[in-house]
Amino acid sequence: MATSPTSPHRPAQSTHLGGCGNSALSHDLHELGYTDVTSIDFSPACIAAMRTRYAHCPGLRWAVMDIRALAFPDAAFDVVLEKGTLDVLMVEETDPWDVSPQAVASMHRVLAEGKVTTVGL
């Protein structure tokens, strides 16, 4: 994962990864120095596997949760990453550019004011 002058590398930021699946992204962030990463997925089996796989990485937290109803306090994170979860939520949508209002509202609510949301399309 590369950084550039236009996307400063700030590992101290609290980061939320929604719909982590079995991706190594949480671990990759940890390897770059991000030590406050919370990853969620709807699948209990997936989260159990990720907890086991990355048990050696302090600062990586895992939770079974629906991205449309995040159980975190308002403004809990400096960075909210979404890298494909919306694809799953939009399977039944007729317009691929009309993102689930529940998911967007939920991600926005847990993002600290003036901070960053990244949505992967």
MDAnalysis code that builds the backbone (N, CA, C; Angstrom):
import MDAnalysis as mda
import numpy as np

u = mda.Universe.empty(363, n_residues=121, atom_resindex=np.repeat(np.arange(121), 3), trajectory=True)
u.add_TopologyAttr("name", ["N", "CA", "C"] * 121)
u.add_TopologyAttr("resid", np.arange(1, 122))
u.add_TopologyAttr("resname", ["MET", "ALA", "THR", "SER", "PRO", "THR", "SER", "PRO", "HIS", "ARG", "PRO", "ALA", "GLN", "SER", "THR", "HIS", "LEU", "GLY", "GLY", "CYS", "GLY", "ASN", "SER", "ALA", "LEU", "SER", "HIS", "ASP", "LEU", "HIS", "GLU", "LEU", "GLY", "TYR", "THR", "ASP", "VAL", "THR", "SER", "ILE", "ASP", "PHE", "SER", "PRO", "ALA", "CYS", "ILE", "ALA", "ALA", "MET", "ARG", "THR", "ARG", "TYR", "ALA", "HIS", "CYS", "PRO", "GLY", "LEU", "ARG", "TRP", "ALA", "VAL", "MET", "ASP", "ILE", "ARG", "ALA", "LEU", "ALA", "PHE", "PRO", "ASP", "ALA", "ALA", "PHE", "ASP", "VAL", "VAL", "LEU", "GLU", "LYS", "GLY", "THR", "LEU", "ASP", "VAL", "LEU", "MET", "VAL", "GLU", "GLU", "THR", "ASP", "PRO", "TRP", "ASP", "VAL", "SER", "PRO", "GLN", "ALA", "VAL", "ALA", "SER", "MET", "HIS", "ARG", "VAL", "LEU", "ALA", "GLU", "GLY", "LYS", "VAL", "THR", "THR", "VAL", "GLY", "LEU"])
u.atoms.positions = np.array([
    [0.851, -1.162, 0.000],
    [0.000, 0.000, 0.000],
    [0.902, 1.231, 0.000],
    [0.857, 2.025, -1.031],
    [1.726, 3.181, -1.156],
    [1.058, 4.430, -0.601],
    [1.890, 5.338, -0.125],
    [1.388, 6.644, 0.295],
    [2.026, 7.685, -0.607],
    [1.454, 8.856, -0.658],
    [1.984, 9.930, -1.486],
    [1.757, 11.248, -0.765],
    [2.360, 12.328, -1.267],
    [2.141, 13.635, -0.630],
    [0.675, 14.050, -0.604],
    [-0.130, 13.518, -1.517],
    [-1.545, 13.888, -1.536],
    [-2.380, 13.036, -0.595],
    [-1.810, 11.950, -0.080],
    [-2.524, 11.121, 0.892],
    [-1.568, 10.815, 2.042],
    [-1.437, 11.751, 2.996],
    [-0.444, 11.600, 4.060],
    [-0.645, 10.340, 4.888],
    [0.466, 9.732, 5.224],
    [0.505, 8.514, 6.033],
    [0.458, 8.935, 7.502],
    [-0.681, 8.717, 8.154],
    [-0.856, 9.107, 9.553],
    [-1.343, 7.916, 10.360],
    [-0.423, 7.038, 10.750],
    [-0.819, 5.810, 11.442],
    [-1.558, 5.998, 12.758],
    [-1.474, 7.155, 13.382],
    [-2.136, 7.342, 14.673],
    [-3.653, 7.444, 14.538],
    [-4.134, 7.580, 13.329],
    [-5.570, 7.731, 13.127],
    [-6.321, 6.444, 13.440],
    [-7.494, 6.607, 14.052],
    [-8.362, 5.446, 14.274],
    [-9.054, 5.136, 12.948],
    [-8.991, 3.878, 12.556],
    [-9.467, 3.474, 11.241],
    [-10.535, 2.402, 11.366],
    [-11.601, 2.558, 10.609],
    [-12.691, 1.576, 10.568],
    [-12.736, 0.978, 9.174],
    [-12.677, -0.344, 9.092],
    [-12.789, -1.039, 7.816],
    [-14.092, -1.816, 7.809],
    [-15.031, -1.365, 7.009],
    [-16.343, -2.004, 6.948],
    [-16.378, -3.127, 5.938],
    [-16.943, -4.248, 6.329],
    [-17.037, -5.390, 5.425],
    [-15.672, -5.926, 5.049],
    [-14.871, -6.273, 6.052],
    [-13.484, -6.675, 5.813],
    [-13.357, -7.996, 5.071],
    [-14.341, -8.878, 5.211],
    [-14.218, -10.191, 4.586],
    [-12.940, -10.865, 5.045],
    [-12.305, -11.631, 4.155],
    [-11.049, -12.280, 4.523],
    [-9.850, -11.562, 3.915],
    [-10.037, -10.292, 3.578],
    [-8.985, -9.466, 3.003],
    [-7.856, -9.228, 4.001],
    [-6.651, -9.106, 3.488],
    [-5.482, -8.810, 4.321],
    [-5.314, -7.311, 4.559],
    [-6.250, -6.484, 4.113],
    [-6.093, -5.032, 4.225],
    [-5.873, -4.573, 5.665],
    [-6.602, -5.111, 6.616],
    [-6.416, -4.715, 8.019],
    [-4.985, -5.002, 8.458],
    [-4.494, -6.167, 8.115],
    [-3.113, -6.544, 8.444],
    [-2.119, -5.644, 7.714],
    [-2.384, -5.351, 6.445],
    [-1.500, -4.471, 5.684],
    [-1.410, -3.096, 6.334],
    [-2.542, -2.573, 6.787],
    [-2.540, -1.288, 7.491],
    [-1.711, -1.385, 8.766],
    [-1.868, -2.477, 9.492],
    [-1.089, -2.708, 10.713],
    [0.406, -2.710, 10.392],
    [0.789, -3.368, 9.320],
    [2.200, -3.435, 8.924],
    [2.748, -2.062, 8.545],
    [1.881, -1.162, 8.087],
    [2.292, 0.206, 7.761],
    [2.348, 1.105, 8.992],
    [1.970, 0.556, 10.148],
    [2.037, 1.330, 11.380],
    [0.704, 1.777, 11.930],
    [-0.377, 1.439, 11.261],
    [-1.705, 1.785, 11.769],
    [-2.062, 0.788, 12.866],
    [-2.057, 1.254, 14.093],
    [-2.238, 0.340, 15.229],
    [-3.611, 0.468, 15.878],
    [-4.501, 1.211, 15.255],
    [-5.856, 1.381, 15.784],
    [-6.850, 1.117, 14.652],
    [-6.997, -0.165, 14.296],
    [-7.836, -0.558, 13.168],
    [-8.950, -1.473, 13.665],
    [-10.174, -1.074, 13.413],
    [-11.340, -1.880, 13.768],
    [-11.995, -2.353, 12.482],
    [-12.089, -3.663, 12.323],
    [-12.659, -4.253, 11.112],
    [-13.935, -4.998, 11.462],
    [-14.940, -4.834, 10.613],
    [-16.214, -5.523, 10.850],
    [-16.603, -6.340, 9.633],
    [-17.426, -7.337, 9.882],
    [-18.040, -8.105, 8.812],
    [-19.326, -8.706, 9.354],
    [-20.239, -8.998, 8.470],
    [-21.536, -9.565, 8.820],
    [-21.424, -11.042, 9.205],
    [-20.336, -11.689, 8.777],
    [-20.157, -13.126, 8.962],
    [-19.388, -13.469, 10.240],
    [-20.032, -14.142, 11.201],
    [-19.320, -14.567, 12.411],
    [-18.144, -15.493, 12.100],
    [-18.306, -16.381, 11.117],
    [-17.219, -17.301, 10.757],
    [-16.018, -16.537, 10.215],
    [-16.277, -15.531, 9.414],
    [-15.207, -14.711, 8.857],
    [-14.455, -13.977, 9.962],
    [-15.178, -13.338, 10.852],
    [-14.539, -12.591, 11.941],
    [-13.753, -13.530, 12.846],
    [-14.280, -14.700, 13.139],
    [-13.550, -15.677, 13.963],
    [-12.238, -16.069, 13.290],
    [-12.276, -16.301, 11.987],
    [-11.066, -16.669, 11.248],
    [-10.047, -15.536, 11.249],
    [-10.519, -14.308, 11.073],
    [-9.609, -13.159, 11.050],
    [-8.991, -12.922, 12.428],
    [-9.764, -13.071, 13.479],
    [-9.227, -12.935, 14.840],
    [-8.095, -13.935, 15.067],
    [-8.306, -15.159, 14.620],
    [-7.288, -16.199, 14.782],
    [-6.065, -15.900, 13.921],
    [-6.289, -15.576, 12.661],
    [-5.190, -15.328, 11.721],
    [-4.286, -14.189, 12.180],
    [-4.884, -13.131, 12.728],
    [-4.101, -11.948, 13.079],
    [-4.057, -11.690, 14.581],
    [-4.145, -12.740, 15.371],
    [-4.092, -12.610, 16.835],
    [-2.777, -11.992, 17.301],
    [-1.744, -12.118, 16.506],
    [-0.422, -11.594, 16.854],
    [-0.286, -10.088, 16.593],
    [-1.326, -9.451, 16.100],
    [-1.265, -8.026, 15.747],
    [-2.041, -7.185, 16.758],
    [-1.349, -6.603, 17.731],
    [-2.056, -5.751, 18.688],
    [-2.625, -4.519, 17.973],
    [-3.766, -4.098, 18.391],
    [-4.389, -2.924, 17.781],
    [-5.365, -3.251, 16.668],
    [-5.380, -4.509, 16.213],
    [-6.403, -4.922, 15.248],
    [-7.567, -5.487, 16.035],
    [-8.741, -4.908, 15.820],
    [-9.952, -5.378, 16.501],
    [-10.943, -5.853, 15.451],
    [-11.739, -6.838, 15.833],
    [-12.668, -7.480, 14.910],
    [-14.045, -7.541, 15.548],
    [-15.085, -7.277, 14.767],
    [-16.444, -7.326, 15.312],
    [-17.416, -7.806, 14.243],
    [-18.366, -8.625, 14.674],
    [-19.464, -9.036, 13.795],
    [-20.495, -7.918, 13.851],
    [-20.769, -7.327, 12.684],
    [-21.665, -6.178, 12.672],
    [-22.189, -5.944, 11.258],
    [-23.360, -5.367, 11.179],
    [-23.973, -4.984, 9.909],
    [-23.588, -3.534, 9.634],
    [-22.992, -3.271, 8.487],
    [-22.534, -1.920, 8.153],
    [-23.691, -0.917, 8.110],
    [-24.917, -1.421, 7.962],
    [-26.079, -0.528, 7.925],
    [-26.533, -0.110, 9.313],
    [-25.970, -0.730, 10.347],
    [-26.360, -0.423, 11.734],
    [-25.135, -0.568, 12.635],
    [-24.165, 0.304, 12.444],
    [-22.921, 0.225, 13.214],
    [-23.163, 0.555, 14.680],
    [-22.607, -0.255, 15.562],
    [-22.808, -0.097, 17.008],
    [-21.657, 0.661, 17.653],
    [-21.118, 1.641, 16.957],
    [-20.050, 2.478, 17.493],
    [-20.626, 3.853, 17.825],
    [-19.989, 4.566, 18.745],
    [-20.464, 5.923, 19.041],
    [-20.257, 6.857, 17.848],
    [-20.982, 7.946, 17.837],
    [-20.801, 8.965, 16.811],
    [-19.351, 9.439, 16.821],
    [-18.831, 9.751, 15.638],
    [-17.491, 10.321, 15.465],
    [-16.388, 9.464, 16.090],
    [-16.537, 8.148, 16.052],
    [-15.576, 7.242, 16.690],
    [-14.287, 7.050, 15.890],
    [-14.300, 7.360, 14.590],
    [-13.149, 7.054, 13.742],
    [-12.685, 8.265, 12.945],
    [-11.364, 8.310, 12.698],
    [-10.777, 9.347, 11.850],
    [-10.856, 8.975, 10.375],
    [-10.820, 7.682, 10.104],
    [-10.857, 7.181, 8.731],
    [-11.878, 6.050, 8.655],
    [-12.741, 6.096, 7.655],
    [-13.683, 5.009, 7.395],
    [-13.397, 4.509, 5.980],
    [-13.035, 3.236, 5.878],
    [-12.744, 2.618, 4.585],
    [-13.852, 1.639, 4.226],
    [-14.245, 1.655, 2.994],
    [-15.210, 0.687, 2.470],
    [-14.645, 0.245, 1.139],
    [-14.362, -1.037, 1.001],
    [-13.679, -1.491, -0.213],
    [-14.435, -2.563, -0.986],
    [-15.710, -2.483, -1.031],
    [-16.480, -3.435, -1.816],
    [-17.748, -3.920, -1.148],
    [-17.962, -3.542, 0.092],
    [-19.156, -3.976, 0.809],
    [-20.425, -3.457, 0.148],
    [-20.357, -2.266, -0.399],
    [-21.550, -1.713, -1.040],
    [-21.988, -2.572, -2.225],
    [-21.042, -3.256, -2.874],
    [-21.413, -4.174, -3.954],
    [-22.383, -5.233, -3.447],
    [-22.116, -5.754, -2.270],
    [-22.973, -6.784, -1.674],
    [-24.344, -6.207, -1.344],
    [-24.350, -5.003, -0.791],
    [-25.609, -4.383, -0.396],
    [-26.461, -3.986, -1.594],
    [-25.823, -3.801, -2.743],
    [-26.533, -3.277, -3.906],
    [-26.943, -4.351, -4.905],
    [-26.828, -5.609, -4.545],
    [-27.170, -6.700, -5.459],
    [-28.569, -6.541, -6.030],
    [-29.498, -6.109, -5.215],
    [-30.884, -5.988, -5.668],
    [-31.247, -4.583, -6.147],
    [-30.279, -3.669, -6.159],
    [-30.546, -2.300, -6.607],
    [-30.670, -2.264, -8.130],
    [-31.478, -1.365, -8.633],
    [-31.621, -1.215, -10.082],
    [-30.629, -0.202, -10.641],
    [-30.107, 0.685, -9.800],
    [-29.152, 1.702, -10.232],
    [-27.870, 1.554, -9.419],
    [-26.756, 1.135, -10.042],
    [-25.520, 0.906, -9.297],
    [-24.922, 2.171, -8.683],
    [-25.387, 3.345, -9.088],
    [-24.851, 4.589, -8.538],
    [-25.712, 5.117, -7.396],
    [-26.763, 4.416, -7.065],
    [-27.646, 4.815, -5.973],
    [-27.295, 3.966, -4.750],
    [-26.368, 4.462, -3.958],
    [-25.830, 3.720, -2.816],
    [-26.851, 3.637, -1.687],
    [-26.858, 2.511, -0.998],
    [-27.759, 2.281, 0.129],
    [-27.686, 3.433, 1.127],
    [-28.779, 4.176, 1.314],
    [-28.764, 5.299, 2.250],
    [-28.422, 4.869, 3.674],
    [-28.854, 3.674, 4.076],
    [-28.554, 3.194, 5.432],
    [-27.056, 3.042, 5.635],
    [-26.374, 2.441, 4.670],
    [-24.938, 2.209, 4.804],
    [-24.173, 3.526, 4.824],
    [-24.519, 4.425, 3.919],
    [-23.827, 5.713, 3.864],
    [-24.052, 6.498, 5.152],
    [-25.273, 6.542, 5.635],
    [-25.574, 7.274, 6.869],
    [-24.837, 6.666, 8.054],
    [-24.772, 5.355, 8.112],
    [-24.108, 4.675, 9.220],
    [-22.606, 4.955, 9.201],
    [-21.989, 4.876, 8.011],
    [-20.552, 5.155, 7.911],
    [-20.262, 6.613, 8.248],
    [-21.098, 7.522, 7.775],
    [-20.892, 8.945, 8.038],
    [-21.033, 9.257, 9.527],
    [-21.964, 8.610, 10.196],
    [-22.208, 8.869, 11.617],
    [-20.986, 8.548, 12.478],
    [-20.252, 7.479, 12.159],
    [-19.111, 7.088, 12.996],
    [-17.819, 7.804, 12.610],
    [-17.871, 8.622, 11.575],
    [-16.700, 9.361, 11.121],
    [-16.595, 10.688, 11.862],
    [-15.420, 10.965, 12.415],
    [-15.195, 12.235, 13.107],
    [-15.310, 13.379, 12.098],
    [-15.823, 14.514, 12.546],
    [-16.023, 15.658, 11.663],
    [-14.705, 16.095, 11.035],
    [-14.746, 16.349, 9.746],
    [-13.571, 16.808, 9.026],
    [-12.589, 15.702, 8.685],
    [-12.966, 14.465, 8.869],
    [-12.058, 13.347, 8.605],
    [-12.392, 12.695, 7.268],
    [-11.871, 11.518, 6.999],
    [-11.866, 10.932, 5.666],
    [-12.715, 9.673, 5.555],
    [-13.540, 9.613, 4.515],
    [-14.232, 8.382, 4.143],
    [-13.712, 7.980, 2.773],
    [-13.360, 6.726, 2.612],
    [-12.937, 6.216, 1.315],
    [-13.867, 5.081, 0.936],
    [-14.512, 5.224, -0.211],
    [-15.425, 4.197, -0.694],
    [-14.832, 3.616, -1.967],
    [-14.637, 2.307, -1.976],
    [-14.107, 1.636, -3.160],
    [-15.231, 1.204, -4.072],
    [-15.137, 1.573, -5.314],
    [-16.160, 1.182, -6.289],
    [-15.602, 0.148, -7.232],
])
